Amino acid sequence: MAPKKETDNNKVVAQNRRARFDFFLTETFEAGIALRGTEVKSLRDGKGNIQESYAEAKNGEVWLINAYIPEYQSKMPFGHEERRPRKLLLHKREITKMHDALNKKGFTLVPVKLYFNERGIAKLEVAIAEGKKKADKREAVKERDWQRDKARLMRDFG
């Protein structure tokens, strides 16, 4: 069997790097997304943003709100709305787990990463998250700076 060529598979389209700084991520889920054809083409071009987006559970479904997927630039007469709500495809038990977590105070659903899996299907990594306080963020910055300084010292004198 020939080795598999590196293609668009496992390609990360968008990441929400700020999520790990602003939230304690307790549990992550991989969800499919109900997309239209032009949205998939736009994502395959590497365009899309989930920085300001969030997910919410209502009526037994989970929706991705405010994710930005620009219109695909082509000669097609039809497109899609760039910030429309998109349904996330999850198992029932995952949806109930998310719904129960959202009913607790301080918890939210945060999209972490938008990517194409090895089969070429668009997936979204969603995490149940609890907001960090200002002191927690300061502590994270201190820890990051210390790790950077420690690595620099080890490299120079180690």
Backbone as a ProteinNet text record, in pm:
[ID]
protein_1_A
[PRIMARY]
MAPKKETDNNKVVAQNRRARFDFFLTETFEAGIALRGTEVKSLRDGKGNIQESYAEAKNGEVWLINAYIPEYQSKMPFGHEERRPRKLLLHKREITKMHDALNKKGFTLVPVKLYFNERGIAKLEVAIAEGKKKADKREAVKERDWQRDKARLMRDFG
[TERTIARY]
83.3	0	88.1	57.2	137.6	115.5	219.9	201.4	101.4	25.5	-78.8	-16.4	-58.5	-5.5	-65.2	13.4	-34.2	-124.4	-250.8	-346.9	-409.4	-531.2	-601.7	-653.7	-634.5	-685.3	-610.9	-682	-629.5	-580.6	-639.4	-598.3	-677.6	-606.8	-671.7	-706.1	-833.4	-879.4	-874.6	-925.5	-930.1	-913.6	-843.9	-827	-866.1	-919.4	-951.2	-846.9	-729.8	-619.8	-649.9	-734	-770.3	-853.7	-919.9	-1007.6	-931	-810.6	-732.7	-685	-674.1	-632.4	-750.7	-868.3	-984.8	-1067.5	-1051.1	-1136.2	-1054.9	-1109.8	-1062.6	-1143.3	-1079	-1149.6	-1158.4	-1281.7	-1298.2	-1313.5	-1392.9	-1416.4	-1436.9	-1376.4	-1388.9	-1466.2	-1533.8	-1611.5	-1578.8	-1584	-1569.3	-1708.9	-1744.1	-1877.8	-1868.4	-1961.4	-1974.3	-2052.1	-2046.2	-2116.9	-2201.8	-2325.8	-2413.7	-2379.2	-2310	-2263.7	-2324.8	-2326.5	-2366.3	-2242	-2261.6	-2150.2	-2050.5	-2099.5	-2007.6	-1929.2	-1987.8	-1917.1	-1800.7	-1823.9	-1717.6	-1603.7	-1637.2	-1534.4	-1453.5	-1519.8	-1451.4	-1358.5	-1403.6	-1319.8	-1200.5	-1219.8	-1108.4	-1001	-1042.2	-945.6	-872.3	-909.4	-842.3	-900.6	-1019.3	-1082.2	-1187.2	-1195.7	-1292.4	-1235.7	-1324.3	-1282.1	-1382.9	-1331.6	-1419.6	-1383.2	-1307.3	-1261.7	-1377.4	-1476.2	-1585.8	-1708.8	-1695.3	-1812.4	-1829.1	-1947.8	-1980	-2086.2	-2113.8	-2216.2	-2321.3	-2444.3	-2551.1	-2640.7	-2691.7	-2780.3	-2922.6	-3010.3	-3151.8	-3237.7	-3349.5	-3445.5	-3382	-3289.7	-3228.5	-3128.2	-3083.3	-2984.1	-2875.7	-2759.2	-2649.7	-2620	-2608.9	-2588.2	-2459.5	-2386.8	-2268.6	-2313.8	-2290.8	-2337.5	-2218.5	-2235.4	-2141.8	-2007.3	-2000.8	-1878	-1874.6	-1758.5	-1745.1	-1685.5	-1764.5	-1716.2	-1748.7	-1646.3	-1673.2	-1732	-1797.7	-1854.6	-1743.9	-1770.3	-1674.1	-1668.7	-1547.8	-1532.4	-1536.5	-1650.7	-1666	-1774.7	-1805.7	-1906.9	-2047.2	-2060.2	-2190.5	-2285.8	-2411.5	-2507.3	-2557.7	-2544.1	-2593.2	-2475.4	-2492.9	-2386.8	-2446.5	-2393.7	-2447.1	-2426.6	-2504	-2489.2	-2364.8	-2278.8	-2147.7	-2152.3	-2244.2	-2249.8	-2379	-2431.9	-2556.9	-2532.6	-2635	-2620.2	-2608	-2514.9	-2491.6	-2514	-2585.6	-2617.4	-2496	-2468.4	-2360.7	-2419.3	-2352.5	-2400.6	-2330.8	-2408.3	-2355.5	-2449	-2399.4	-2483.7	-2572.9	-2685.8	-2781.8	-2718.5	-2638.7	-2578.9	-2479.9	-2412.2	-2321.8	-2400.6	-2513.5	-2598	-2653.7	-2698.4	-2751.8	-2641.5	-2520.6	-2408.2	-2377.4	-2380.2	-2355.7	-2467.3	-2590.4	-2705.1	-2699	-2663.2	-2651.1	-2538.7	-2427.8	-2315.5	-2351.2	-2428.8	-2466	-2562.2	-2637.3	-2729.5	-2655.7	-2529.8	-2449.4	-2399	-2380.4	-2338	-2191.7	-2165.6	-2029.4	-1976.3	-2054.5	-2007.8	-2063.2	-1983.7	-2023.6	-1963.9	-2011.5	-1956.5	-1869.3	-1742.6	-1647.8	-1592.6	-1603	-1537.3	-1385.8	-1310	-1165.5	-1093.2	-1138.6	-1066.3	-1162.6	-1146.3	-1223	-1125.8	-1152.4	-1057.1	-1128.2	-1053.4	-1100.4	-1030.8	-1108.4	-1048.8	-984.4	-935.1	-864.1	-952.6	-1083	-1175.8	-1218.4	-1170.6	-1202.6	-1334.5	-1382.9	-1509.9	-1480.9	-1554.8	-1535.2	-1582.8	-1496.9	-1526.9	-1494.4	-1564	-1541.2	-1514.7	-1406.8	-1379.5	-1442.3	-1537.1	-1610.2	-1576	-1558.5	-1522.4	-1622.9	-1651.6	-1726.5	-1623.3	-1650.1	-1548.4	-1606.7	-1519.4	-1555.3	-1466.4	-1525.5	-1451.2	-1345.8	-1231.3	-1124.1	-1143.4	-1099.6	-1098.3	-970.6	-965.1	-848.9	-720.6	-729.3	-611.1	-559.9	-651.7	-611.4	-537.4	-583.8	-517.5	-377.7	-365.9	-234.8	-138.7	-190.4	-108.7	-62.9	-149.8	-113.7	-4.1	-11.9	91	223.9	219.4	341.4	406	324.4	374.7	435.2	369.4	420.1	554.2	563.9	689	801.3	769	869.7	917.6	828.4	868.1	959.3	928.8	1011	1150.4	1155.2	1284.7	1365.7	1298.2	1365.4	1424.9	1349.7	1400.9	1520.5	1515.7	1627.2	1752.1	1734.2	1846.8	1906.9	1821.3	1868.4	1944.9	1898	1963.1	2100.3	2107.3	2231.9	2335.8	2292.9	2386.2	2382.4	2286.2	2270.1	2351.7
-118	0	124.7	217.4	339	430.2	504.7	598.3	706.8	747	847.2	984.2	1051.9	1184.9	1286.2	1386.2	1494.3	1585.8	1589.5	1673.8	1769.7	1812.2	1904.1	1834.1	1702.3	1628.7	1669	1668.7	1712.3	1856.5	1936.5	2075.5	2162.7	2236.3	2327.5	2455.1	2492.7	2612.2	2732.5	2716.9	2828.9	2775.6	2854	2819.9	2938.4	2908	3010.7	3000	3059.2	3049	3127	3225.6	3308	3228.2	3122.2	3044.2	2984.1	2934.7	2873.7	2977.8	3102.3	3208.5	3259	3268.8	3326.2	3224.7	3094.9	2993.8	2875	2805.6	2673.8	2574.9	2501.6	2406	2273.7	2232	2111.2	1985.9	1992.2	1874.5	1918.4	1845.6	1882	1774.2	1817.7	1729.5	1760.3	1657.9	1677.7	1674.7	1782.2	1792.6	1815.8	1758.1	1790.1	1920	1982.4	2108.7	2093.6	2141.3	2142.2	2266.3	2245.1	2355.2	2345.6	2458.6	2462.6	2446.7	2420	2393.6	2506.7	2629.9	2743.4	2765.9	2728.4	2741.2	2643.1	2520.7	2420.4	2465.2	2518	2564.4	2677.9	2768	2879.7	2829.8	2731.2	2674	2599.6	2531.2	2460.1	2557.3	2679.9	2783.8	2839.4	2795	2840.1	2966.8	3003.7	3125.3	3087.1	3163.6	3138.5	3187.1	3223.1	3275.7	3234.1	3181.1	3142	3217.3	3326.4	3400.8	3453.7	3515.4	3578.2	3488.9	3363.1	3276.2	3200.8	3146.1	3064.3	2964.2	2867.4	2767.8	2772.9	2742.2	2738.1	2618	2560.2	2444.9	2492	2465.6	2498.5	2400.8	2364.2	2272.2	2139.2	2087.3	1958.5	1962.7	2080.8	2095	2191.7	2184.5	2276	2355.9	2488	2578.7	2657.2	2675.3	2761	2899.6	2998	3134.2	3225.6	3312.4	3420.5	3374.2	3254.1	3211.2	3275.4	3326.3	3398.6	3307.3	3278.3	3206	3294.8	3356	3450.9	3380.2	3458.1	3401.2	3352	3242	3185.6	3274.4	3313	3403.9	3325.2	3328.6	3261.5	3332.1	3278.1	3338	3284.9	3208.9	3153.5	3264.7	3258.4	3363.5	3353.5	3237	3220	3202	3243.4	3230.6	3188.6	3241.8	3212.3	3334.6	3337.2	3444.5	3414.7	3514.9	3491.7	3455.4	3510.4	3485.2	3415.2	3330.3	3262.5	3155.6	3123.2	3014.3	2880.3	2797.1	2667.8	2556.9	2454.6	2344.5	2253.6	2215.6	2122.5	1983.2	1886	1749.2	1668	1631.8	1560.4	1446.7	1354.4	1248.8	1306.3	1241.5	1288.1	1301.5	1201.6	1206.3	1321.8	1356.2	1471	1601.4	1608.1	1727.3	1744.5	1636.2	1647.2	1684.5	1632.6	1668.1	1817.1	1869.1	2012.2	2096	2053.1	2126.6	2133.2	2020.8	2018.8	2110.6	2112.6	2198.4	2345.7	2378.5	2518.3	2568.7	2478.4	2519	2555.5	2510.8	2549.4	2691.4	2762.3	2902.1	2912.1	2998.9	3026.9	2939.9	2843.4	2755.3	2800.3	2778.5	2813.3	2713.4	2716.6	2632.6	2719.3	2682	2761.7	2678	2727.8	2658.2	2679.4	2571.6	2579	2569.5	2477.9	2455.1	2409.4	2462.5	2423.2	2360.4	2236.2	2163.9	2061.9	2004.8	1893.5	1767.8	1661.8	1538.3	1459.9	1339.5	1260.7	1218.9	1215.6	1182.2	1304.9	1423	1545.6	1607.7	1573.7	1625.9	1738.5	1847.8	1963	1927.1	1950.8	1922.6	2045.2	2055.7	2164.3	2103.9	2146	2103.4	2206	2160	2246.7	2202.6	2300.4	2268.3	2329	2253.9	2310.1	2386.2	2514.3	2599.6	2683.3	2714.2	2802.4	2925.5	3042.6	3167.3	3186.5	3239.9	3269	3408.6	3424.6	3555.8	3628.3	3757.2	3837.8	3785.9	3743.7	3692.8	3564.1	3479	3355.3	3386.2	3487.2	3525.6	3579.7	3660.2	3713.3	3600.9	3502	3386.5	3309.7	3296.5	3227.9	3303.8	3435.8	3516.9	3501.3	3503.2	3485.5	3350.1	3246.6	3110.9	3100.4	3158.5	3155	3227.6	3345.1	3420.4	3343.9	3280.4	3204	3086.2	3015.8	2902.9	2949.3	3064.2	3119.5	3155	3222.5	3259.4	3135.4	3036.3	2913	2841.9	2836.7	2773.6	2850.2	2981.4	3064.8	3039.1	3030.6	3003.9	2865.7	2766.8	2631.1	2625	2697.9	2697.6	2765.6	2876.3	2952.5	2888.9	2835	2784.6	2632.6	2567.6	2423.6	2343.8
0	0	0	-87	-100.9	19.4	57.8	169.7	133.3	233.8	212.5	190.9	85.5	58.2	153.8	187.9	275.2	193.4	228.1	156.9	256.2	227.2	316.6	441.6	451.2	567.4	693.8	805.5	935.5	930.8	847.3	831.9	929.2	1013	1106.4	1031.9	1033	963.1	1055.3	1177.6	1272	1413.3	1495.8	1636.3	1721.7	1838.4	1935.4	2046.7	2022.9	2118.6	2246	2235.5	2350.9	2452.9	2405.9	2493.5	2611	2586.4	2694.7	2796	2752.6	2844.1	2926.1	2865.1	2931.8	3011.3	2984.4	3046	3095.9	3197.4	3236.8	3153.6	3063.3	2978.6	3053	3084.8	3164.6	3078.9	2974	2890.6	2746.3	2652.3	2510.6	2435.4	2330.3	2244.1	2098.7	2014.5	1870.6	1810.3	1740.4	1682.7	1532.8	1460.2	1319	1306.5	1189.6	1167.7	1042.8	1050.9	934.1	851.9	739.3	655.1	516.2	447.9	307.9	221.4	93.9	2.8	-7	-15.8	-28.3	100.8	215.2	342.5	349.1	301	300.7	209.3	93	-0.5	60.5	128.9	192.9	303.6	381.2	487	428.5	317.9	253.3	204.3	174.2	136.6	257.8	378.3	500	557.9	513.6	564	667.2	772.5	878.4	1010.3	1102.2	1230.9	1337.7	1448.3	1559.5	1686.8	1674.2	1792	1876	1814	1889	1899.6	1863.1	1859.4	1991.1	2008	2124.7	2082.1	2166.2	2137.1	2246.1	2208.2	2307.9	2281.3	2388.5	2380.2	2405.3	2308.8	2328.2	2248.2	2306.7	2245.4	2204.3	2284.2	2254.3	2140.5	2101.1	1995	2042.2	1979.9	2011	1884.3	1901.1	1788	1806	1698.2	1695.9	1653.1	1738	1715.4	1684.8	1587.6	1556.1	1499.9	1442.3	1374.7	1237.1	1198.3	1072.1	965.2	863.4	745.2	625.6	563	453.3	332.1	248	125.8	34.9	-33.4	-126.9	-250.1	-288.4	-401.6	-531.9	-596.7	-725.3	-804.3	-916.6	-1003.5	-973.1	-863.3	-827.2	-783.4	-828.6	-793.1	-649.2	-587.3	-450.8	-356.7	-234.1	-134	-2	103.4	235.9	324.4	431.7	530.1	613.5	632.4	692.2	840	916	1060.7	1103.2	1019.2	1053.5	1161	1242.2	1340.2	1266.4	1311.3	1247.4	1349.9	1309.9	1400.4	1417	1541.4	1570.6	1583.4	1525.2	1521.4	1630.1	1732.3	1848.6	1886.3	1968.6	2022.7	2132.6	2157.1	2258.1	2395.6	2434.9	2569.4	2581	2471.4	2475	2488.2	2418.3	2425.6	2566.8	2629.6	2765.4	2864.5	2843.8	2930.8	2918.8	2796.5	2775	2835.9	2816.2	2869	3022.1	3086.2	3232.4	3279.8	3206.1	3245.1	3229.1	3127.6	3106	3212.3	3274.2	3380.6	3509.3	3522.6	3638.5	3617	3726.2	3716.7	3672.7	3575.4	3532.7	3421.2	3372.8	3266.5	3132.4	3027.6	2891.7	2793.4	2671	2565	2475.1	2462.4	2385.8	2270.5	2146	2034.5	2043.4	2031.4	2047.8	1913.7	1826.5	1702.2	1593.4	1473.3	1355.6	1257.6	1216	1132.6	1045	950.9	869.6	920.5	946.9	997.8	883.2	912.7	812	695.3	716.1	607.5	528.5	569.1	497.2	538.4	657.7	707.5	806.6	794.6	883.9	1024.5	1122.7	1263.5	1347.1	1459.7	1553.2	1690.4	1755.2	1891.4	1984.7	2066.3	2158.5	2300.7	2389.4	2527.6	2624.3	2730	2842.5	2924.1	2948	3009	3121.8	3216.7	3327.7	3318.7	3329.2	3314.1	3422.2	3382	3477.2	3534.9	3655.9	3719.6	3677.3	3705.9	3667.1	3731.8	3857.1	3927.3	3862.4	3817.6	3749.9	3621	3548.8	3424.1	3452.5	3558.6	3595.5	3631.2	3702	3739.6	3615.5	3517	3393	3318.3	3316.5	3250.9	3323.4	3458.6	3537.7	3509.1	3506.8	3481.5	3342	3243.3	3105.8	3095.7	3158.8	3157	3227.1	3339.7	3411.8	3328.1	3260.7	3176.5	3063.3	3004.3	2896.9	2949.4	3066	3124.7	3164	3219.4	3260.1	3138.2	3028.8	2907	2852.3	2859.9	2813.2	2899	3031.7	3119.3	3094.1	3076.7	3050.2	2918.2	2820.4	2689.4	2698.6	2772.8	2780.6	2873	2986.5	3085.1	3103.6	3041.3	3065.4	2975.5
[MASK]
++++++++++++++++++++++++++++++++++++++++++++++++++++++++++++++++++++++++++++++++++++++++++++++++++++++++++++++++++++++++++++++++++++++++++++++++++++++++++++++

